[in-house]
Amino acid sequence: MPALPLDELQLTERDPKTGKLRTLPALVIFDETLQKCLDSYLCHAPRKFDAFLDCHPEVNNMQKCLHRSVFLTFLRMSTHKESKDHFITPSVFGEIIYNNFLFDIPKILDLCVLFGKGNSLLLQKMIENIFTWQPSYFSDLDETLPTVLQVFNNILHKCGLQCEGASAEPQKLEERVNVTPGNMPLQELKDIVLYLCDTCTTLWAFLDVFPLACQTFQKHEFCYRLASFYELAIPELESAIKKRRYEDNSVFADLWRRISHSRKKMIEAFHILINQVCLQPILESSCENIQPFIEEFLQIFTSVLQERRFLRDYDELFPVEDDVSLLQQASSTLDETRTAYILQAVESAWEGVDRKKAQTVKDPTPPATSNGASAVEEGTAEEVEELGAAYASEDECAGAAAAPIAKVSGVELDSLISQVKDLLPDLGEGFILACLEEYGYSAEQVINNILEDKLVPYLDKLDRTTQRQLKPDPTPLVTSRYNVFQNDEFDVFSRDSVDVSRIQKGKRTREKDTTRSLLNDKRLVAEQKERYSQYSVIVEEVPLQPGEAQLYKEDYEDEYDDTYDGNQVGANDADSDDELISRRPFTIPQVLRPKGQEEGQEEEEEDDEEEEEEAEKERTKDQFVQDPAVLRERAEARRLAYLARKGHKHDSSAVVGNVKGHGQNRETVQERRKKEANKSTRANHNRRAMADRKRNKGMIPS
């Protein structure tokens, strides 16, 4: 007979008062005292980024034991099946944990940040069970995210920064304050940095343990909101921490460790979202189904391109070029224009900044858990022995970058040394240089390790007041000099002897320059005279030396073209200048002549024109510049005479018409219409027609 689930099982017991048998449900739900105890621990238990106090060993052992017991309790509460005979109906299990608030979104977030380190596999199975058997938790997560985003806005508001994004509201005039991270009280700055560190670490831990929540996060444009917050808050807080003066350097070290930790976790959370929402589905889907994920990737990065500081830090840890390369391999129809635009924007974000390819600082690899799903069901103590790994020491304060590949020197190295020395003026430049070489020329990591006494052993033994020793240049100037004066007559580096007589120090002494001495100096005249005398030499015949005639003869016979030597070119030509007029003049055929025009009349008109032109030349021969008005009158007269000879009649008075306002007769209207219609036959008066033509073709905007 199969075993009944615990929610249907009834137990029989005897009533101690009456002695009668009674049945009770085998499942007892909701112990308020236990719930309060568990909630209290989740709220107040120290996180891994908190500073640990040096407690007594017995206290530390008790803390570890309590930490392990709480985790085992939540592990048992998150599974509906302990064994084949002891289990709860899954649907009933989902109702029990949801209706009795055994789990909610804040508790799940705290579980991830407290127990995720070293127990990620077990914790992932726990949360998957909760969300699988009670899908209502996805709705709760969706309703919780606006509150999470409001946390970012609250931090910006406290820092006096204007928040951006979908929920940004105009700032009221009465709420304007001059509080900035640089001038706020130190305790308030500490609270903000701690609040930010707690929030960023918790979100990263939840997304790392339960990546299925990434889709819900992205519904609220979480990537854009996170990048925008990073761009506004991180530079301001970092600047405030660096510039503030501290009585105790440990305070600075703690603040810098927390802000660096926050930076890293925000960037890693962004990468988890990109990987789960876009890249992972592309790797798992077929080629026909990847286009929506590619579009999502391009859309996310396009929305954050203006966040230059965020792009630099993200590209340093997770190169965008690698993700784009993955897209290019997965899809042959990738929009190359958009991807090139994104890559160009990432490169432009590095302008003005020394780009150093860094080795990413990764968390230590947690011990692997065992037995998979059966471990969740049975929850034996051996499967959670790695729980103490959450408190393993790790360097979480190194920020987003570590050692650069290339060696730094020159002005850049001097700048890094000055950066460390500004905060720690007691250190010598030689000691700082040794630390920079050890930690990959990362000034932030050097400062942090010095303040926290985490230097490597050989640096810790060095004298901290050691000064910097300038090393000689391995390539001296003498052997490396290459310029236009190399190996000239005065190059003492390439020759042993130099003509010192050619060397003159100061102005050369000479006779005093006077006007007479300058006039008597005819050297320039003589030089020019010799040059121009060459132009006056004209050789009519070249004298030949004996023996040269034969040479020229041979050249002549060899090169001369005698093809036409037998032809008498020009011998039969007429020498008279009447040749051009001896031909018959050109006449217009009779059929082409207008009526009334005869041949004699044409000849007479041509003769008149020639005579008039000759007379005009005689009149203007002695005039240097003629009156333009006279020239225009003569041209008009010639035009009217020509039109009269051709039979055209034109009455200019008809075009001019009467005085304006007194009306125009029919002839004037007709003449004006003809003039307007025939404008295109003269000059460039067809501008209107050409303009209409261009406008019809769309060349001129209407």
C-alpha positions as CSV (number, residue, x, y, z in Angstrom):
1,M,0.0,0.0,0.0
2,P,1.5,3.3,-1.0
3,A,2.3,5.8,1.7
4,L,0.0,8.8,2.1
5,P,1.5,12.3,1.8
6,L,2.0,14.1,5.0
7,D,-0.8,16.6,4.3
8,E,-3.4,13.7,4.1
9,L,-2.0,11.6,7.0
10,Q,-3.9,11.5,10.3
11,L,-2.5,10.5,13.6
12,T,-4.4,8.9,16.4
13,E,-3.7,9.7,20.0
14,R,-5.6,9.5,23.4
15,D,-6.9,12.7,24.9
16,P,-5.1,13.1,28.3
17,K,-8.2,14.7,29.9
18,T,-11.0,12.4,28.7
19,G,-9.0,9.3,27.8
20,K,-10.8,9.0,24.5
21,L,-9.0,8.5,21.2
22,R,-8.9,11.4,18.7
23,T,-7.3,12.1,15.3
24,L,-5.0,14.9,14.6
25,P,-3.3,16.0,11.3
26,A,0.2,14.8,11.0
27,L,1.4,18.2,9.5
28,V,1.7,21.0,12.0
29,I,2.1,24.4,10.3
30,F,3.6,27.8,11.3
31,D,5.5,28.0,14.5
32,E,5.7,31.8,15.2
33,T,8.6,31.6,17.5
34,L,10.7,29.7,15.0
35,Q,9.8,32.2,12.2
36,K,10.9,35.2,14.3
37,C,14.1,33.5,15.2
38,L,14.9,32.7,11.5
39,D,14.0,36.2,10.4
40,S,16.1,37.8,13.0
41,Y,19.1,35.8,11.9
42,L,18.7,36.7,8.2
43,C,18.4,40.4,9.0
44,H,21.4,40.7,11.5
45,A,23.8,38.0,10.5
46,P,27.2,39.5,9.2
47,R,27.8,39.4,5.5
48,K,31.0,38.4,3.9
49,F,32.0,42.0,3.1
50,D,31.5,43.1,6.7
51,A,34.5,43.7,8.9
52,F,34.9,40.8,11.4
53,L,35.7,41.5,15.0
54,D,38.4,39.5,16.7
55,C,36.2,37.3,18.9
56,H,37.0,34.5,21.2
57,P,37.5,31.1,19.5
58,E,34.5,29.7,21.3
59,V,32.3,32.5,20.0
60,N,33.5,32.0,16.5
61,N,32.7,28.2,16.7
62,M,29.3,29.0,18.1
63,Q,28.7,31.4,15.2
64,K,29.6,28.8,12.6
65,C,27.4,26.2,14.3
66,L,24.4,28.6,14.3
67,H,25.0,29.6,10.7
68,R,25.0,25.9,9.6
69,S,21.9,25.1,11.6
70,V,19.9,28.0,10.1
71,F,20.9,26.9,6.6
72,L,19.8,23.3,7.3
73,T,16.5,24.5,8.6
74,F,15.7,26.5,5.5
75,L,17.0,23.6,3.4
76,R,14.5,21.3,5.0
77,M,11.7,23.9,4.7
78,S,12.3,24.3,0.9
79,T,11.7,20.7,-0.1
80,H,8.4,18.8,-0.2
81,K,10.0,15.3,-0.1
82,E,12.3,13.9,2.5
83,S,12.0,10.2,1.5
84,K,9.6,7.9,-0.3
85,D,7.5,7.5,2.8
86,H,7.7,11.1,4.1
87,F,6.6,13.7,1.6
88,I,4.1,16.5,1.0
89,T,1.9,16.9,-2.1
90,P,3.7,19.5,-4.3
91,S,0.7,21.7,-4.8
92,V,-0.1,21.6,-1.1
93,F,3.6,22.4,-0.3
94,G,3.4,25.4,-2.6
95,E,0.3,26.7,-0.8
96,I,1.8,26.1,2.6
97,I,5.0,28.0,2.1
98,Y,3.3,30.9,0.3
99,N,0.2,31.4,2.4
100,N,2.1,31.2,5.7
101,F,5.0,33.4,4.5
102,L,7.6,30.7,5.2
103,F,9.5,32.2,2.2
104,D,9.2,35.6,0.5
105,I,11.4,37.6,-1.8
106,P,13.4,39.5,0.9
107,K,14.1,36.2,2.7
108,I,15.2,34.6,-0.5
109,L,17.6,37.5,-1.2
110,D,19.1,37.3,2.3
111,L,19.5,33.5,1.9
112,C,21.5,34.1,-1.3
113,V,23.8,36.7,0.1
114,L,24.4,34.7,3.3
115,F,24.7,31.2,2.1
116,G,25.5,31.5,-1.6
117,K,29.3,31.4,-1.2
118,G,30.3,27.7,-1.1
119,N,26.7,26.4,-1.3
120,S,25.5,27.8,-4.6
121,L,24.3,24.4,-6.0
122,L,22.3,23.5,-2.9
123,L,20.8,27.0,-2.7
124,Q,20.0,27.0,-6.4
125,K,18.0,23.8,-6.0
126,M,16.2,25.2,-3.0
127,I,15.1,28.3,-4.8
128,E,14.1,26.4,-7.9
129,N,11.9,24.2,-5.8
130,I,10.2,27.2,-4.3
131,F,9.6,29.0,-7.6
132,T,8.6,25.7,-9.4
133,W,5.9,24.6,-6.9
134,Q,4.7,28.1,-6.3
135,P,4.8,30.3,-9.5
136,S,3.3,33.2,-7.6
137,Y,6.7,34.0,-6.4
138,F,7.6,35.3,-9.9
139,S,4.7,37.8,-9.5
140,D,6.0,38.8,-6.1
141,L,9.5,39.4,-7.6
142,D,8.0,41.5,-10.4
143,E,6.3,43.7,-7.8
144,T,9.4,43.9,-5.7
145,L,11.8,45.2,-8.4
146,P,10.4,48.8,-8.4
147,T,11.3,48.9,-4.7
148,V,14.8,47.7,-5.6
149,L,15.1,50.4,-8.2
150,Q,13.9,53.0,-5.7
151,V,16.9,52.1,-3.6
152,F,19.2,53.5,-6.3
153,N,17.1,56.6,-6.5
154,N,17.3,57.1,-2.8
155,I,21.1,56.9,-2.9
156,L,21.3,59.4,-5.7
157,H,18.9,61.7,-3.7
158,K,21.0,61.5,-0.6
159,C,24.1,62.4,-2.7
160,G,22.4,65.4,-4.2
161,L,22.4,63.8,-7.7
162,Q,19.6,63.9,-10.2
163,C,18.3,60.5,-10.9
164,E,17.5,59.4,-14.4
165,G,15.3,56.7,-15.9
166,A,11.6,55.9,-16.3
167,S,10.7,56.8,-12.7
168,A,12.7,60.0,-12.5
169,E,10.7,63.0,-11.4
170,P,11.4,66.7,-11.4
171,Q,13.0,67.9,-8.2
172,K,10.8,70.3,-6.2
173,L,12.2,73.7,-5.5
174,E,11.8,73.4,-1.7
175,E,13.7,70.1,-1.8
176,R,16.9,71.6,-3.3
177,V,19.8,71.0,-1.1
178,N,23.5,71.5,-1.5
179,V,24.6,68.2,0.0
180,T,27.1,66.3,-2.0
181,P,29.3,63.3,-1.1
182,G,32.2,65.6,-0.7
183,N,30.7,67.8,2.0
184,M,28.3,65.5,3.8
185,P,29.2,64.2,7.3
186,L,31.5,61.3,7.4
187,Q,29.0,59.0,9.2
188,E,26.4,59.7,6.5
189,L,28.9,58.9,3.8
190,K,29.7,55.6,5.6
191,D,26.0,54.7,5.8
192,I,25.5,55.4,2.0
193,V,28.5,53.3,1.1
194,L,27.5,50.4,3.3
195,Y,23.9,50.6,2.0
196,L,25.2,50.6,-1.6
197,C,27.5,47.7,-0.9
198,D,24.8,45.6,0.8
199,T,22.3,46.2,-2.1
200,C,24.7,45.5,-4.9
201,T,26.1,42.3,-3.3
202,T,22.6,41.0,-2.5
203,L,21.4,41.6,-6.1
204,W,24.4,39.9,-7.6
205,A,24.2,36.9,-5.2
206,F,20.5,36.4,-6.1
207,L,21.1,36.6,-9.9
208,D,24.1,34.3,-9.6
209,V,22.2,31.7,-7.6
210,F,18.9,32.0,-9.5
211,P,19.6,33.2,-13.1
212,L,16.0,32.4,-14.1
213,A,15.0,35.7,-12.5
214,C,16.9,37.7,-15.1
215,Q,13.9,37.8,-17.5
216,T,11.8,39.4,-14.8
217,F,14.6,41.9,-14.0
218,Q,14.9,42.9,-17.6
219,K,11.2,43.7,-17.9
220,H,11.9,46.7,-15.8
221,E,14.9,47.8,-18.0
222,F,17.2,46.9,-15.2
223,C,20.3,47.0,-17.3
224,Y,19.8,50.5,-18.3
225,R,18.9,51.7,-14.8
226,L,21.9,49.9,-13.3
227,A,24.3,51.5,-15.8
228,S,22.8,54.9,-15.4
229,F,23.1,54.7,-11.6
230,Y,26.7,53.5,-11.9
231,E,27.6,56.4,-14.1
232,L,26.2,59.0,-11.7
233,A,27.0,57.6,-8.2
234,I,30.3,55.7,-8.5
235,P,32.6,58.6,-9.7
236,E,31.1,61.0,-7.1
237,L,31.5,58.5,-4.2
238,E,35.0,57.6,-5.2
239,S,36.1,61.2,-5.5
240,A,34.6,62.0,-2.1
241,I,36.3,59.1,-0.5
242,K,39.7,60.0,-1.9
243,K,39.6,63.7,-1.2
244,R,38.3,63.5,2.4
245,R,40.8,63.8,5.2
246,Y,40.7,61.0,7.8
247,E,42.0,60.8,11.3
248,D,42.2,57.0,11.0
249,N,43.4,55.5,7.8
250,S,41.5,52.3,8.5
251,V,38.3,54.3,7.8
252,F,39.5,55.2,4.4
253,A,40.5,51.6,3.8
254,D,37.1,50.3,4.8
255,L,35.2,52.8,2.6
256,W,37.4,52.2,-0.4
257,R,37.1,48.4,0.0
258,R,33.3,48.6,0.1
259,I,33.0,51.0,-2.9
260,S,35.4,48.8,-5.0
261,H,33.4,45.7,-4.0
262,S,30.2,47.5,-5.1
263,R,31.6,48.4,-8.5
264,K,32.6,44.9,-9.2
265,K,29.3,43.4,-8.2
266,M,27.3,45.8,-10.2
267,I,29.3,45.0,-13.3
268,E,29.1,41.3,-12.7
269,A,25.3,41.6,-12.2
270,F,25.0,43.4,-15.5
271,H,27.0,40.6,-17.2
272,I,24.8,37.9,-15.7
273,L,21.8,39.7,-17.1
274,I,23.4,40.0,-20.6
275,N,24.5,36.4,-20.5
276,Q,21.1,34.9,-19.4
277,V,18.8,37.2,-21.5
278,C,20.8,37.3,-24.7
279,L,24.0,35.2,-25.0
280,Q,22.9,31.9,-23.4
281,P,19.7,31.6,-25.5
282,I,21.7,32.2,-28.6
283,L,24.1,29.4,-27.8
284,E,21.2,27.0,-27.0
285,S,18.8,28.0,-29.8
286,S,18.7,27.1,-33.4
287,C,19.6,29.6,-36.1
288,E,16.0,30.4,-36.8
289,N,15.2,31.5,-33.3
290,I,18.1,33.6,-32.3
291,Q,17.1,36.9,-34.0
292,P,15.0,38.2,-31.1
293,F,17.9,37.6,-28.6
294,I,20.4,39.4,-30.9
295,E,18.0,42.3,-31.2
296,E,17.7,42.4,-27.4
297,F,21.5,42.4,-27.0
298,L,21.9,45.3,-29.5
299,Q,19.1,47.2,-27.9
300,I,20.6,46.9,-24.4
301,F,24.0,48.1,-25.4
302,T,22.6,50.9,-27.5
303,S,20.8,52.2,-24.5
304,V,23.9,52.4,-22.3
305,L,26.4,53.9,-24.8
306,Q,26.3,57.3,-23.2
307,E,27.5,55.9,-19.9
308,R,31.2,56.2,-20.7
309,R,32.6,55.3,-17.3
310,F,30.4,52.2,-17.0
311,L,31.4,51.1,-20.5
312,R,35.1,51.3,-19.7
313,D,34.8,49.3,-16.5
314,Y,32.5,46.7,-18.1
315,D,34.7,46.3,-21.1
316,E,37.8,45.9,-18.9
317,L,36.2,42.9,-17.1
318,F,34.1,41.5,-19.9
319,P,35.2,42.7,-23.4
320,V,32.3,43.7,-25.5
321,E,34.2,42.7,-28.6
322,D,34.1,39.1,-27.5
323,D,30.3,39.2,-27.2
324,V,30.0,40.8,-30.6
325,S,32.3,38.2,-32.1
326,L,29.9,35.5,-30.7
327,L,27.0,37.1,-32.4
328,Q,28.8,37.3,-35.7
329,Q,29.6,33.6,-35.5
330,A,26.0,32.7,-34.6
331,S,24.2,34.8,-37.2
332,S,25.1,35.6,-40.8
333,T,22.5,38.3,-41.0
334,L,23.9,40.4,-38.2
335,D,23.4,44.1,-38.6
336,E,27.1,45.1,-39.0
337,T,26.3,48.8,-38.9
338,R,24.8,48.6,-35.4
339,T,27.6,46.4,-34.1
340,A,30.3,48.6,-35.5
341,Y,28.6,51.6,-33.9
342,I,28.5,49.9,-30.5
343,L,32.2,48.9,-30.8
344,Q,33.2,52.4,-31.9
345,A,31.3,53.8,-28.9
346,V,33.1,51.5,-26.5
347,E,36.5,52.5,-28.0
348,S,35.6,56.2,-27.8
349,A,34.8,55.6,-24.1
350,W,38.5,54.9,-23.6
351,E,39.6,58.2,-25.2
352,G,41.8,60.2,-22.8
353,V,42.3,57.1,-20.5
354,D,45.3,54.8,-20.5
355,R,43.7,51.5,-21.5
356,K,45.4,48.7,-19.7
357,K,44.3,45.2,-20.4
358,A,43.8,43.7,-16.9
359,Q,43.4,40.3,-15.4
360,T,40.0,40.1,-13.8
361,V,39.9,39.5,-10.1
362,K,37.7,36.5,-9.6
363,D,36.3,35.0,-6.5
364,P,38.0,31.9,-5.2
365,T,36.4,28.7,-6.6
366,P,33.9,27.4,-4.0
367,P,34.1,23.7,-3.1
368,A,31.8,21.6,-5.1
369,T,28.6,20.2,-3.5
370,S,27.6,16.6,-3.9
371,N,24.8,14.3,-4.8
372,G,22.6,16.9,-6.7
373,A,18.9,16.8,-6.1
374,S,19.0,14.0,-3.6
375,A,21.1,16.3,-1.4
376,V,18.2,18.7,-1.3
377,E,15.7,16.0,-0.5
378,E,17.6,14.4,2.3
379,G,19.5,17.3,3.6
380,T,22.2,15.3,5.4
381,A,24.8,17.2,7.4
382,E,27.7,15.9,5.3
383,E,26.4,17.7,2.2
384,V,26.8,21.2,3.8
385,E,30.2,20.8,5.4
386,E,31.5,23.5,3.0
387,L,29.2,26.1,4.7
388,G,32.2,27.7,6.4
389,A,33.7,28.6,3.0
390,A,31.5,31.7,3.0
391,Y,33.9,33.2,5.4
392,A,37.0,32.3,3.5
393,S,39.4,35.2,3.1
394,E,39.3,36.8,-0.3
395,D,40.5,40.0,-1.8
396,E,37.3,41.8,-2.6
397,C,38.6,45.3,-2.6
398,A,40.8,45.3,-5.7
399,G,38.2,46.9,-7.9
400,A,37.5,46.1,-11.5
401,A,41.1,45.9,-12.7
402,A,44.3,44.3,-11.6
403,A,47.8,44.2,-13.2
404,P,48.3,45.7,-16.7
405,I,50.3,43.7,-19.2
406,A,52.7,46.4,-20.4
407,K,55.3,48.0,-18.2
408,V,54.6,51.6,-17.2
409,S,57.3,54.2,-17.4
410,G,58.0,57.9,-17.9
411,V,55.3,60.5,-17.0
412,E,52.7,57.8,-16.5
413,L,54.8,56.1,-13.8
414,D,55.5,59.5,-12.1
415,S,51.7,60.1,-12.0
416,L,51.0,56.8,-10.3
417,I,53.7,57.4,-7.7
418,S,52.3,60.9,-7.0
419,Q,48.8,59.4,-6.7
420,V,49.9,57.0,-4.0
421,K,52.1,59.6,-2.3
422,D,49.2,62.1,-2.1
423,L,47.3,59.8,0.2
424,L,50.3,58.3,2.0
425,P,52.9,61.1,2.1
426,D,55.2,59.2,4.6
427,L,56.2,56.6,2.0
428,G,59.3,56.9,-0.1
429,E,59.1,56.9,-3.9
430,G,61.4,53.8,-4.1
431,F,59.1,51.8,-1.8
432,I,56.0,53.0,-3.8
433,L,57.7,52.0,-7.1
434,A,58.4,48.5,-5.8
435,C,54.7,48.1,-4.7
436,L,53.5,49.3,-8.1
437,E,55.7,46.8,-9.9
438,E,54.4,44.0,-7.7
439,Y,50.7,44.9,-8.1
440,G,50.7,45.6,-11.8
441,Y,50.9,49.4,-11.5
442,S,47.5,49.6,-9.9
443,A,47.6,52.6,-7.5
444,E,44.3,51.7,-6.0
445,Q,45.4,48.2,-5.1
446,V,48.7,49.4,-3.7
447,I,46.9,51.9,-1.4
448,N,44.4,49.3,-0.3
449,N,47.0,46.7,0.5
450,I,49.2,49.1,2.4
451,L,46.4,50.4,4.5
452,E,45.2,46.8,5.3
453,D,48.7,45.4,5.8
454,K,48.2,42.9,3.1
455,L,51.5,43.4,1.3
456,V,53.5,40.4,0.1
457,P,56.2,39.3,2.5
458,Y,59.2,40.8,0.6
459,L,57.5,44.2,0.4
460,D,56.6,44.1,4.0
461,K,60.3,43.8,4.9
462,L,61.4,46.8,2.8
463,D,62.2,50.2,4.3
464,R,59.1,52.3,3.6
465,T,61.2,55.5,3.4
466,T,63.3,54.2,0.5
467,Q,63.8,56.9,-2.1
468,R,63.6,56.2,-5.8
469,Q,66.9,55.7,-7.7
470,L,66.9,57.0,-11.3
471,K,68.3,54.4,-13.6
472,P,70.6,55.6,-16.5
473,D,69.1,55.4,-19.9
474,P,70.4,52.1,-21.6
475,T,70.5,53.9,-24.9
476,P,72.5,57.2,-24.5
477,L,71.9,60.2,-26.6
478,V,75.2,60.0,-28.4
479,T,74.6,56.6,-30.0
480,S,70.9,57.1,-30.6
481,R,71.0,60.5,-32.2
482,Y,69.7,60.6,-35.7
483,N,68.8,63.9,-37.4
484,V,69.6,66.1,-40.5
485,F,73.0,67.1,-39.1
486,Q,74.2,63.5,-38.7
487,N,77.7,63.1,-40.1
488,D,78.1,66.7,-41.3
489,E,81.5,68.6,-41.1
490,F,80.8,69.8,-37.5
491,D,79.5,66.5,-36.1
492,V,81.9,65.9,-33.3
493,F,80.2,62.5,-32.5
494,S,81.1,61.0,-35.9
495,R,84.5,62.6,-36.6
496,D,87.6,63.3,-34.5
497,S,88.8,66.5,-36.1
498,V,86.9,69.6,-37.1
499,D,88.1,72.6,-39.1
500,V,88.0,75.2,-36.4
501,S,88.8,78.0,-38.9
502,R,85.3,77.5,-40.3
503,I,83.8,78.2,-36.8
504,Q,83.0,81.8,-36.1
505,K,81.8,82.9,-32.7
506,G,79.7,86.1,-32.8
507,K,79.4,88.5,-35.7
508,R,82.2,88.6,-38.3
509,T,84.3,91.8,-38.3
510,R,84.4,93.8,-41.6
511,E,84.8,97.4,-42.6
512,K,82.1,99.7,-41.6
513,D,79.2,99.7,-44.0
514,T,78.6,103.2,-45.4
515,T,76.5,104.5,-48.2
516,R,79.6,105.1,-50.4
517,S,80.9,101.6,-49.8
518,L,77.6,100.1,-50.7
519,L,77.4,102.1,-53.9
520,N,80.9,101.2,-54.8
521,D,80.2,97.5,-54.4
522,K,79.6,96.4,-58.0
523,R,79.8,92.7,-57.4
524,L,76.1,92.1,-57.9
525,V,76.1,94.3,-61.1
526,A,79.0,92.3,-62.5
527,E,77.2,89.0,-61.8
528,Q,74.0,90.2,-63.5
529,K,75.9,91.7,-66.4
530,E,77.5,88.4,-67.2
531,R,74.2,86.6,-67.0
532,Y,72.3,89.0,-69.3
533,S,75.2,89.2,-71.8
534,Q,74.4,85.7,-72.8
535,Y,71.0,86.8,-74.2
536,S,72.7,89.2,-76.7
537,V,74.7,86.5,-78.5
538,I,72.9,85.5,-81.7
539,V,74.7,83.1,-84.0
540,E,73.7,83.4,-87.6
541,E,75.9,80.5,-88.8
542,V,77.6,77.9,-86.8
543,P,81.3,77.7,-87.8
544,L,82.4,74.2,-88.7
545,Q,85.7,72.8,-88.0
546,P,87.5,70.6,-90.6
547,G,85.9,67.2,-90.6
548,E,82.6,68.3,-89.1
549,A,81.0,68.9,-92.5
550,Q,81.0,65.3,-93.4
551,L,79.5,64.5,-90.0
552,Y,76.6,67.0,-90.6
553,K,76.2,65.7,-94.1
554,E,75.8,62.2,-92.9
555,D,73.3,63.3,-90.4
556,Y,71.4,65.2,-93.0
557,E,71.3,62.3,-95.5
558,D,70.3,59.9,-92.8
559,E,67.5,62.0,-91.2
560,Y,66.1,64.3,-93.9
561,D,62.7,63.4,-95.4
562,D,62.9,64.0,-99.1
563,T,59.5,62.6,-100.0
564,Y,58.2,65.8,-101.5
565,D,61.5,67.2,-103.0
566,G,60.2,66.5,-106.5
567,N,57.0,68.4,-106.2
568,Q,56.8,72.2,-106.9
569,V,54.8,73.2,-103.9
570,G,53.2,76.6,-104.4
571,A,54.7,77.1,-107.9
572,N,51.3,77.4,-109.7
573,D,49.6,79.4,-107.0
574,A,48.1,82.8,-108.0
575,D,50.2,85.6,-106.5
576,S,47.5,88.3,-106.8
577,D,45.7,89.3,-103.6
578,D,42.4,89.4,-105.7
579,E,42.2,85.6,-105.4
580,L,39.7,85.6,-102.5
581,I,37.4,88.1,-104.3
582,S,37.7,86.6,-107.7
583,R,35.2,84.0,-106.9
584,R,31.4,84.5,-107.4
585,P,29.9,86.1,-104.2
586,F,27.3,84.1,-102.3
587,T,23.8,84.9,-103.2
588,I,20.5,83.7,-101.6
589,P,18.4,81.6,-104.0
590,Q,15.4,83.3,-105.5
591,V,12.9,80.8,-104.0
592,L,14.3,81.6,-100.5
593,R,14.1,85.4,-100.7
594,P,11.2,87.3,-99.1
595,K,8.7,89.0,-101.3
596,G,9.8,92.4,-102.5
597,Q,13.4,91.9,-101.9
598,E,15.6,91.9,-105.0
599,E,19.2,91.1,-105.6
600,G,20.3,94.6,-106.2
601,Q,18.6,95.8,-103.0
602,E,20.6,93.2,-101.0
603,E,23.8,94.2,-102.5
604,E,23.0,97.9,-101.8
605,E,22.1,97.1,-98.2
606,E,25.4,95.3,-97.7
607,D,27.3,98.1,-99.2
608,D,25.5,100.6,-96.9
609,E,26.4,98.5,-93.9
610,E,30.0,98.3,-94.9
611,E,30.1,102.1,-95.4
612,E,28.5,102.7,-92.0
613,E,31.0,100.4,-90.3
614,E,33.9,102.2,-92.0
615,A,32.5,105.5,-90.9
616,E,32.0,104.3,-87.4
617,K,35.6,103.2,-87.2
618,E,36.8,106.6,-88.5
619,R,34.7,108.3,-85.8
620,T,36.0,106.2,-83.0
621,K,39.6,106.0,-84.0
622,D,40.7,109.0,-82.0
623,Q,38.6,108.3,-78.9
624,F,40.2,106.4,-76.1
625,V,37.0,105.7,-74.1
626,Q,33.6,106.2,-75.7
627,D,30.5,107.3,-74.0
628,P,28.4,104.2,-73.1
629,A,25.2,106.1,-73.7
630,V,26.2,107.0,-77.2
631,L,27.2,103.3,-77.8
632,R,23.8,102.1,-76.6
633,E,22.0,104.6,-78.9
634,R,24.0,103.5,-81.9
635,A,23.4,99.9,-81.1
636,E,19.6,100.5,-80.8
637,A,19.6,102.4,-84.0
638,R,21.4,99.6,-85.8
639,R,18.9,97.1,-84.4
640,L,15.9,99.0,-85.5
641,A,17.3,99.5,-88.9
642,Y,18.0,95.8,-89.2
643,L,14.4,95.0,-88.1
644,A,13.0,97.5,-90.6
645,R,15.0,95.9,-93.4
646,K,13.7,92.5,-92.4
647,G,10.1,93.7,-92.5
648,H,9.5,93.6,-88.7
649,K,7.3,96.3,-87.3
650,H,7.7,97.2,-83.7
651,D,6.0,100.1,-82.0
652,S,7.8,100.8,-78.7
653,S,5.0,103.2,-77.7
654,A,2.5,100.4,-77.9
655,V,4.5,98.5,-75.3
656,V,5.0,101.5,-73.1
657,G,1.3,102.5,-73.1
658,N,-0.5,105.2,-71.2
659,V,0.1,106.5,-67.8
660,K,-0.6,104.0,-65.0
661,G,-4.2,104.3,-63.8
662,H,-5.6,105.7,-67.1
663,G,-6.2,102.3,-68.8
664,Q,-4.4,100.6,-71.7
665,N,-5.7,100.1,-75.2
666,R,-5.8,96.8,-77.0
667,E,-2.6,97.2,-78.9
668,T,-0.6,97.9,-75.7
669,V,-2.0,94.7,-74.1
670,Q,-1.2,92.6,-77.2
671,E,2.3,94.0,-77.4
672,R,3.0,93.4,-73.8
673,R,1.7,89.8,-74.1
674,K,3.9,89.2,-77.1
675,K,6.9,90.6,-75.3
676,E,6.3,88.4,-72.3
677,A,5.8,85.3,-74.5
678,N,8.9,85.9,-76.5
679,K,11.3,86.6,-73.7
680,S,12.9,83.3,-74.0
681,T,14.2,84.1,-77.5
682,R,16.6,86.7,-76.2
683,A,19.4,86.7,-73.5
684,N,18.4,84.6,-70.5
685,H,14.8,85.8,-70.1
686,N,13.5,82.2,-70.0
687,R,14.4,82.0,-66.3
688,R,10.8,81.6,-65.3
689,A,10.2,78.6,-67.5
690,M,13.5,76.9,-66.4
691,A,12.6,77.6,-62.7
692,D,9.2,75.9,-63.3
693,R,10.9,73.0,-64.9
694,K,13.3,72.5,-62.0
695,R,10.5,72.8,-59.5
696,N,8.5,70.1,-61.3
697,K,11.4,67.8,-61.1
698,G,11.8,68.3,-57.4
699,M,15.1,70.2,-57.6
700,I,13.8,73.3,-55.8
701,P,11.7,73.0,-52.6
702,S,8.3,74.4,-53.0
